[in-house]
Amino acid sequence: MRTLFEIIEQIKSGGRPDYEELRYAIMALDALSTFDHMAMRKIAEREKEGKKPFLVSSAVFQHDEQFKRWKTALNSDPKKWCGESNDPDSPEYQKCRALALRLFKKVTGESSI
């Protein structure tokens, strides 16, 4: 499989990557989005509490980590970057996901996820 960067570039150029490449590219981008969200939340929570930035809650630290994460992901095969534990074709992944969704529904009272 090609790198995430190559897949994105093909799409931007009007190309159509194959289905499997797109599936894993979406999984990788979803993971990157989640990491970015968690990092911003850490920084915002400390700021709201009036605490000074420190180590992982520092914007500079999180920026550097984000840069490394994206660089690594863009230069990797998305399936390999996500790993076996995040492979939607893995029965173990699907078991964990089903459990997480049941828990989410129970906590939120949602019935349509």
MDTraj code that builds the backbone (N, CA, C; nanometers):
import mdtraj as md
import numpy as np

residues = "MET ARG THR LEU PHE GLU ILE ILE GLU GLN ILE LYS SER GLY GLY ARG PRO ASP TYR GLU GLU LEU ARG TYR ALA ILE MET ALA LEU ASP ALA LEU SER THR PHE ASP HIS MET ALA MET ARG LYS ILE ALA GLU ARG GLU LYS GLU GLY LYS LYS PRO PHE LEU VAL SER SER ALA VAL PHE GLN HIS ASP GLU GLN PHE LYS ARG TRP LYS THR ALA LEU ASN SER ASP PRO LYS LYS TRP CYS GLY GLU SER ASN ASP PRO ASP SER PRO GLU TYR GLN LYS CYS ARG ALA LEU ALA LEU ARG LEU PHE LYS LYS VAL THR GLY GLU SER SER ILE".split()
xyz = np.array([
    [0.0842, -0.1179, 0.0000],
    [0.0000, 0.0000, 0.0000],
    [0.0890, 0.1247, 0.0000],
    [0.0395, 0.2300, -0.0607],
    [0.1155, 0.3545, -0.0680],
    [0.1066, 0.4323, 0.0636],
    [0.1840, 0.5398, 0.0717],
    [0.1809, 0.6215, 0.1933],
    [0.0528, 0.7039, 0.1957],
    [0.0184, 0.7503, 0.3146],
    [-0.0977, 0.8365, 0.3305],
    [-0.0819, 0.9618, 0.2440],
    [0.0366, 1.0183, 0.2400],
    [0.0624, 1.1365, 0.1571],
    [0.0333, 1.1072, 0.0102],
    [0.0804, 0.9950, -0.0400],
    [0.0588, 0.9589, -0.1809],
    [-0.0903, 0.9412, -0.2123],
    [-0.1621, 0.8821, -0.1192],
    [-0.3055, 0.8614, -0.1389],
    [-0.3775, 0.9961, -0.1444],
    [-0.3450, 1.0837, -0.0500],
    [-0.4078, 1.2163, -0.0474],
    [-0.3726, 1.2950, -0.1727],
    [-0.2475, 1.2896, -0.2142],
    [-0.2062, 1.3621, -0.3345],
    [-0.2786, 1.3105, -0.4585],
    [-0.2984, 1.1798, -0.4674],
    [-0.3708, 1.1250, -0.5824],
    [-0.5136, 1.1796, -0.5849],
    [-0.5788, 1.1843, -0.4693],
    [-0.7150, 1.2365, -0.4611],
    [-0.7176, 1.3834, -0.5020],
    [-0.6240, 1.4625, -0.4498],
    [-0.6185, 1.6053, -0.4823],
    [-0.5965, 1.6284, -0.6311],
    [-0.5301, 1.5353, -0.6960],
    [-0.5023, 1.5470, -0.8399],
    [-0.6148, 1.4898, -0.9260],
    [-0.7255, 1.4542, -0.8622],
    [-0.8400, 1.4021, -0.9365],
    [-0.8395, 1.2519, -0.9530],
    [-0.7421, 1.1848, -0.8914],
    [-0.7336, 1.0396, -0.9025],
    [-0.8298, 0.9693, -0.8086],
    [-0.8360, 0.8396, -0.8255],
    [-0.9263, 0.7578, -0.7454],
    [-0.8503, 0.6376, -0.6875],
    [-0.7973, 0.6540, -0.5662],
    [-0.7297, 0.5401, -0.5028],
    [-0.8264, 0.4236, -0.4873],
    [-0.7715, 0.3050, -0.4707],
    [-0.8615, 0.1912, -0.4555],
    [-0.9302, 0.1946, -0.3185],
    [-1.0331, 0.1165, -0.3092],
    [-1.1188, 0.1147, -0.1911],
    [-1.0401, 0.0873, -0.0625],
    [-0.9532, -0.0135, -0.0642],
    [-0.8770, -0.0488, 0.0559],
    [-0.7870, 0.0660, 0.1005],
    [-0.7229, 0.1336, 0.0058],
    [-0.6390, 0.2486, 0.0419],
    [-0.7235, 0.3574, 0.1083],
    [-0.8403, 0.3817, 0.0537],
    [-0.9281, 0.4845, 0.1099],
    [-0.9749, 0.4480, 0.2502],
    [-1.0096, 0.3226, 0.2714],
    [-1.0540, 0.2782, 0.4046],
    [-0.9474, 0.3070, 0.5097],
    [-0.8251, 0.2665, 0.4809],
    [-0.7196, 0.2839, 0.5806],
    [-0.6736, 0.4292, 0.5904],
    [-0.6829, 0.5038, 0.4819],
    [-0.6513, 0.6471, 0.4877],
    [-0.7501, 0.7173, 0.5807],
    [-0.8775, 0.6811, 0.5706],
    [-0.9784, 0.7406, 0.6589],
    [-0.9517, 0.7024, 0.8041],
    [-0.9164, 0.5771, 0.8276],
    [-0.8845, 0.5346, 0.9654],
    [-0.7666, 0.6147, 1.0215],
    [-0.6634, 0.6348, 0.9398],
    [-0.5459, 0.7102, 0.9845],
    [-0.5834, 0.8558, 1.0117],
    [-0.6590, 0.9177, 0.9227],
    [-0.6983, 1.0571, 0.9418],
    [-0.7892, 1.0731, 1.0631],
    [-0.8743, 0.9748, 1.0877],
    [-0.9598, 0.9787, 1.2066],
    [-0.8744, 0.9721, 1.3335],
    [-0.7735, 0.8863, 1.3341],
    [-0.6849, 0.8755, 1.4502],
    [-0.6081, 1.0060, 1.4709],
    [-0.5567, 1.0639, 1.3636],
    [-0.4841, 1.1910, 1.3747],
    [-0.5756, 1.3002, 1.4300],
    [-0.6981, 1.3034, 1.3828],
    [-0.7952, 1.4019, 1.4309],
    [-0.8211, 1.3829, 1.5807],
    [-0.8344, 1.2589, 1.6229],
    [-0.8584, 1.2296, 1.7645],
    [-0.7405, 1.2742, 1.8496],
    [-0.6183, 1.2428, 1.8065],
    [-0.4993, 1.2861, 1.8810],
    [-0.4938, 1.4384, 1.8908],
    [-0.5216, 1.5077, 1.7806],
    [-0.5184, 1.6542, 1.7803],
    [-0.6236, 1.7106, 1.8757],
    [-0.7416, 1.6523, 1.8731],
    [-0.8496, 1.6967, 1.9620],
    [-0.8101, 1.6795, 2.1090],
    [-0.7551, 1.5643, 2.1428],
    [-0.7159, 1.5383, 2.2816],
    [-0.6078, 1.6357, 2.3260],
    [-0.5141, 1.6658, 2.2373],
    [-0.4064, 1.7584, 2.2712],
    [-0.4618, 1.8988, 2.2987],
    [-0.5514, 1.9450, 2.2112],
    [-0.6100, 2.0776, 2.2303],
    [-0.6926, 2.0831, 2.3584],
    [-0.7634, 1.9744, 2.3883],
    [-0.8428, 1.9708, 2.5103],
    [-0.7539, 1.9823, 2.6341],
    [-0.6393, 1.9142, 2.6337],
    [-0.5456, 1.9230, 2.7466],
    [-0.5005, 2.0671, 2.7694],
    [-0.4639, 2.1321, 2.6605],
    [-0.4159, 2.2700, 2.6705],
    [-0.5285, 2.3611, 2.7203],
    [-0.6473, 2.3475, 2.6626],
    [-0.7609, 2.4330, 2.6997],
    [-0.8014, 2.4125, 2.8457],
    [-0.8037, 2.2878, 2.8918],
    [-0.8432, 2.2601, 3.0303],
    [-0.7487, 2.3275, 3.1286],
    [-0.6194, 2.3182, 3.1030],
    [-0.5233, 2.3833, 3.1931],
    [-0.5416, 2.5341, 3.1913],
    [-0.5633, 2.5881, 3.0722],
    [-0.5807, 2.7332, 3.0620],
    [-0.7069, 2.7775, 3.1362],
    [-0.8171, 2.7033, 3.1206],
    [-0.9416, 2.7365, 3.1897],
    [-0.9255, 2.7309, 3.3404],
    [-0.8397, 2.6397, 3.3875],
    [-0.8144, 2.6254, 3.5309],
    [-0.7151, 2.7299, 3.5815],
    [-0.6635, 2.8112, 3.4902],
    [-0.5676, 2.9147, 3.5283],
    [-0.4289, 2.8609, 3.5581],
    [-0.3998, 2.7400, 3.5121],
    [-0.2690, 2.6785, 3.5373],
    [-0.1727, 2.7129, 3.4245],
    [-0.0474, 2.7200, 3.4604],
    [0.0553, 2.7478, 3.3597],
    [0.0835, 2.6227, 3.2776],
    [0.1181, 2.6427, 3.1496],
    [0.1528, 2.5274, 3.0649],
    [0.2715, 2.4514, 3.1254],
    [0.2624, 2.3198, 3.1239],
    [0.3687, 2.2371, 3.1790],
    [0.3738, 2.1049, 3.1038],
    [0.4896, 2.0683, 3.0573],
    [0.5136, 1.9442, 2.9842],
    [0.4068, 1.9153, 2.8797],
    [0.3290, 1.8073, 2.8967],
    [0.2338, 1.7673, 2.7928],
    [0.1203, 1.8665, 2.7746],
    [0.0983, 1.9543, 2.8694],
    [-0.0071, 2.0546, 2.8540],
    [0.0466, 2.1843, 2.7931],
    [0.1716, 2.1830, 2.7535],
    [0.2321, 2.2985, 2.6883],
    [0.1967, 2.2987, 2.5401],
    [0.1576, 2.4160, 2.4889],
    [0.1241, 2.4278, 2.3462],
    [0.2451, 2.3940, 2.2600],
    [0.3627, 2.4332, 2.3031],
    [0.4843, 2.4049, 2.2262],
    [0.5090, 2.2542, 2.2204],
    [0.4959, 2.1862, 2.3329],
    [0.5146, 2.0416, 2.3370],
    [0.4128, 1.9738, 2.2449],
    [0.2861, 2.0117, 2.2569],
    [0.1817, 1.9496, 2.1758],
    [0.2011, 1.9791, 2.0277],
    [0.2461, 2.0990, 1.9954],
    [0.2740, 2.1332, 1.8552],
    [0.3823, 2.0429, 1.7984],
    [0.4894, 2.0261, 1.8740],
    [0.6001, 1.9409, 1.8287],
    [0.5556, 1.7957, 1.8127],
    [0.4753, 1.7475, 1.9073],
    [0.4234, 1.6108, 1.8994],
    [0.3317, 1.5946, 1.7790],
    [0.2472, 1.6939, 1.7552],
    [0.1567, 1.6882, 1.6414],
    [0.2352, 1.6833, 1.5104],
    [0.3381, 1.7658, 1.5009],
    [0.4211, 1.7676, 1.3802],
    [0.4816, 1.6295, 1.3551],
    [0.5386, 1.5683, 1.4600],
    [0.5995, 1.4355, 1.4465],
    [0.4954, 1.3300, 1.4078],
    [0.3792, 1.3372, 1.4714],
    [0.2720, 1.2412, 1.4439],
    [0.2282, 1.2486, 1.2978],
    [0.2018, 1.3695, 1.2497],
    [0.1576, 1.3869, 1.1118],
    [0.2666, 1.3477, 1.0131],
    [0.3908, 1.3848, 1.0420],
    [0.5015, 1.3508, 0.9525],
    [0.5140, 1.1986, 0.9403],
    [0.5081, 1.1316, 1.0536],
    [0.5177, 0.9854, 1.0539],
    [0.4008, 0.9234, 0.9781],
    [0.2797, 0.9703, 1.0060],
    [0.1612, 0.9138, 0.9412],
    [0.1617, 0.9383, 0.7904],
    [0.1946, 1.0599, 0.7493],
    [0.1931, 1.0919, 0.6065],
    [0.2965, 1.0118, 0.5282],
    [0.4043, 0.9735, 0.5931],
    [0.5103, 0.8982, 0.5264],
    [0.4977, 0.7472, 0.5461],
    [0.3825, 0.7042, 0.5961],
    [0.3614, 0.5620, 0.6239],
    [0.2433, 0.5062, 0.5458],
    [0.2445, 0.3763, 0.5302],
    [0.1283, 0.3020, 0.4813],
    [0.0226, 0.3161, 0.5919],
    [-0.0960, 0.3712, 0.5614],
    [-0.1960, 0.3940, 0.6663],
    [-0.2343, 0.2690, 0.7446],
    [-0.2403, 0.1546, 0.6782],
    [-0.2760, 0.0311, 0.7485],
    [-0.1700, -0.0039, 0.8522],
    [-0.0434, 0.0092, 0.8145],
    [0.0651, -0.0204, 0.9093],
    [0.0694, 0.0837, 1.0205],
    [0.0482, 0.2103, 0.9844],
    [0.0541, 0.3177, 1.0843],
    [-0.0547, 0.2982, 1.1901],
    [-0.1752, 0.2612, 1.1477],
    [-0.2853, 0.2397, 1.2422],
    [-0.2610, 0.1172, 1.3292],
    [-0.2012, 0.0158, 1.2713],
    [-0.1689, -0.1047, 1.3468],
    [-0.2838, -0.2034, 1.3542],
    [-0.2499, -0.3251, 1.3886],
    [-0.3455, -0.4362, 1.3975],
    [-0.4597, -0.4050, 1.4936],
    [-0.4279, -0.3384, 1.6047],
    [-0.5322, -0.3132, 1.7050],
    [-0.6351, -0.2095, 1.6595],
    [-0.6095, -0.1414, 1.5485],
    [-0.7039, -0.0435, 1.4940],
    [-0.7465, -0.0785, 1.3521],
    [-0.7351, -0.2046, 1.3175],
    [-0.7716, -0.2511, 1.1839],
    [-0.9192, -0.2911, 1.1833],
    [-1.0043, -0.2229, 1.1036],
    [-1.1465, -0.2560, 1.1048],
    [-1.1773, -0.3981, 1.0576],
    [-1.0826, -0.4663, 0.9948],
    [-1.1026, -0.6049, 0.9534],
    [-1.0686, -0.7048, 1.0642],
    [-1.0134, -0.6557, 1.1736],
    [-0.9750, -0.7423, 1.2841],
    [-1.0957, -0.7739, 1.3732],
    [-1.1207, -0.9019, 1.3994],
    [-1.2311, -0.9389, 1.4885],
    [-1.2148, -0.8785, 1.6294],
    [-1.0906, -0.8711, 1.6763],
    [-1.0650, -0.8115, 1.8087],
    [-1.1034, -0.6640, 1.8106],
    [-1.0676, -0.5922, 1.7052],
    [-1.1042, -0.4506, 1.6942],
    [-1.2557, -0.4363, 1.6971],
    [-1.3255, -0.5189, 1.6216],
    [-1.4707, -0.5100, 1.6160],
    [-1.5351, -0.5442, 1.7503],
    [-1.4767, -0.6396, 1.8234],
    [-1.5270, -0.6727, 1.9572],
    [-1.5129, -0.5532, 2.0511],
    [-1.3940, -0.4913, 2.0499],
    [-1.3689, -0.3742, 2.1354],
    [-1.4599, -0.2582, 2.0966],
    [-1.4779, -0.2395, 1.9675],
    [-1.5636, -0.1306, 1.9187],
    [-1.7086, -0.1529, 1.9614],
    [-1.7584, -0.2752, 1.9492],
    [-1.8958, -0.3053, 1.9894],
    [-1.9149, -0.2791, 2.1387],
    [-1.8168, -0.3192, 2.2191],
    [-1.8222, -0.2957, 2.3633],
    [-1.8231, -0.1454, 2.3918],
    [-1.7360, -0.0700, 2.3249],
    [-1.7293, 0.0749, 2.3453],
    [-1.8603, 0.1428, 2.3054],
    [-1.9196, 0.0983, 2.1964],
    [-2.0467, 0.1573, 2.1527],
    [-2.1602, 0.1268, 2.2507],
    [-2.1628, 0.0038, 2.3028],
    [-2.2643, -0.0301, 2.4033],
    [-2.2489, 0.0563, 2.5281],
    [-2.1253, 0.0742, 2.5717],
    [-2.0981, 0.1573, 2.6888],
    [-2.1389, 0.3024, 2.6622],
    [-2.1040, 0.3530, 2.5442],
    [-2.1395, 0.4895, 2.5074],
    [-2.2909, 0.5081, 2.5093],
    [-2.3630, 0.4137, 2.4511],
    [-2.5094, 0.4219, 2.4471],
    [-2.5685, 0.4199, 2.5885],
    [-2.5101, 0.3363, 2.6724],
    [-2.5597, 0.3254, 2.8100],
    [-2.5373, 0.4558, 2.8858],
    [-2.4200, 0.5140, 2.8704],
    [-2.3861, 0.6376, 2.9413],
    [-2.4663, 0.7568, 2.8894],
    [-2.4841, 0.7636, 2.7585],
    [-2.5504, 0.8811, 2.6990],
    [-2.7004, 0.8627, 2.6782],
    [-2.7488, 0.7389, 2.6841],
    [-2.8893, 0.7129, 2.6570],
    [-2.9206, 0.7140, 2.5081],
    [-2.8169, 0.7219, 2.4244],
    [-2.8359, 0.7197, 2.2793],
    [-2.8807, 0.5815, 2.2362],
    [-2.9615, 0.5779, 2.1333],
    [-3.0032, 0.4472, 2.0817],
    [-2.9729, 0.4317, 1.9339],
    [-2.9231, 0.5379, 1.8710],
    [-2.9042, 0.5324, 1.7248],
    [-2.7589, 0.5434, 1.6810],
    [-2.6689, 0.4764, 1.7480],
    [-2.5281, 0.4793, 1.7032],
    [-2.4875, 0.3406, 1.6647],
])
top = md.Topology()
chain = top.add_chain()
for i, resn in enumerate(residues, 1):
    res = top.add_residue(resn, chain, resSeq=i)
    for name in ("N", "CA", "C"):
        top.add_atom(name, md.element.get_by_symbol(name[0]), res)
traj = md.Trajectory(xyz[None], top)
